[in-house]
Amino acid sequence: MNTITKTDKDLILQNLSATDWDIDQELSELETVMRQPDLPRLRIEHHEEGKHRFYIDYGESYLAGKKQFSFLRAFTLPAIVFAEQQVRALWQQDEDHPRCYSIDGQVLAADPVSKSCEQCPESIPGFGSCKPKVRLFVLPLLKQANRPMVMALSPTSIKPWREHQLRLHRSGLPAVAVVTTFELEDLKSEEFRWARVRVGIRDIASRENLMAARAAQQSIDRLKNRIAPQDFSERGDRVDSD
C-alpha cells in the first residue's frame, strides 16, 4: 500500500476511536519526535517565458489525491513577516547534508571549511560556492494560504529585502508592524530566465494579525536551529561534487 484513500482514513480514525486511542495525543506525540515543525513552504516557479508564479509546497503525504503543490492565483503576495534568519550552505549535489553551513553568522557544521563565514574563501561572491539566503517566516494574508510558512529568498532577492528593511528602520518600525507585499520581477540573462522578489508594503498590521504572528513566532524554535534540504533546492543552490 503506497497511498491511503479518504475512505481508508475515515475507517482508521473510527477504529482508533473505538479502541480507546486518544488520536489528538498520538498526533501530538508524533509531532514532538519530529525534528522540525511541519511548515509549508512558499516557493517560486521560474518560467522560461517569464510567467513566474508563487506556489505553496505542502510536502508529500500518504493521502491519495492530496496535492503537494498549490499555485497562488495572486501575483502580489501580502504577508506578515514575523521572523528572519541569514543562512548559508555549501551543499553538493545529491548530498543529504551540507558540507558546511551557518545560521545568523554562527557556523554549525561539525567539520567547517572555516571558523568564520567572513574569513572563508567559499563565501566570496562570484568565487566561492557557499550560497547565502535569507529565510523568512511569514503569515500569508490570502484565503487559500493563512497559516505560517517559510520562504527562502535567493541572493538576487536579498537586496530588495534589505532595502525594504532600511526604509522600515528609518521609519522606526519593525518588519512585523506592516503588511509586506512580495511581487515577482522578471529577469533574464543569456543562460536562463528567473524571477526576483520585489518588496513593498500594503498596510499596517492589525492587532489580529499581530496576535497570530506572535503565536506563530513562538512555535518555530526547533525549525530555526537547523537548515533543511528544502532551503537549498532551487537551481544553482548546490554545486557539483566533481
URRA-V228551 format. One record per backbone hydrogen bond with DSSP energy under -0.5 kcal/mol. CO is the residue of the C=O (numbers start at 1). NH is the residue of the N-H. Records with the same first field share a line. If there is no record, write none. Layout:
# URRA-V228551
CO: NH / NH
This chain:
# URRA-V228551
4: 64
5: 9
6: 10
7: 11
8: 12
9: 13
10: 14
11: 15
12: 16
13: 17
14: 18
15: 19
16: 21
17: 20
21: 23
22: 26
23: 27
24: 28
25: 29
26: 30
27: 31
28: 32
29: 33
30: 34
37: 39
40: 150
41: 43 / 57
43: 55
44: 46
45: 47 / 53
47: 50
50: 52
53: 45
54: 72
55: 43
56: 58 / 70
57: 41
62: 4
63: 66
68: 58 / 59
70: 56
75: 77 / 184
76: 78
77: 182
78: 141
79: 81 / 180
80: 82 / 139
83: 137
85: 87 / 135
86: 104
87: 133
88: 102
89: 91 / 131
90: 99 / 100
91: 239
92: 95
100: 90
101: 108 / 109
102: 88
103: 106
105: 107
106: 103
109: 112
117: 120
120: 123
121: 124
122: 130
124: 127 / 128
130: 132
131: 89
133: 87 / 135
134: 136 / 153
135: 85
136: 138 / 151
137: 82 / 83
138: 140 / 149
139: 80
142: 145
145: 142
147: 140
148: 40
149: 138
150: 42
151: 136 / 153
153: 134
154: 157 / 158
155: 158 / 159
157: 161
158: 162
159: 163
160: 164
161: 165
162: 166
163: 167
164: 168
165: 169
166: 170
167: 171
168: 172 / 173
169: 172
174: 177
175: 178
177: 205
178: 180
179: 202 / 203
180: 79
181: 200
182: 77
183: 185 / 198
185: 196
187: 194
192: 189
194: 187
196: 185
198: 183
200: 181
203: 179
206: 210
207: 211
208: 212
209: 213
210: 214
211: 215
212: 216
213: 217
214: 218
216: 219
217: 220
220: 224
222: 225
223: 226
228: 231 / 232
229: 232
230: 233
234: 237
239: 93
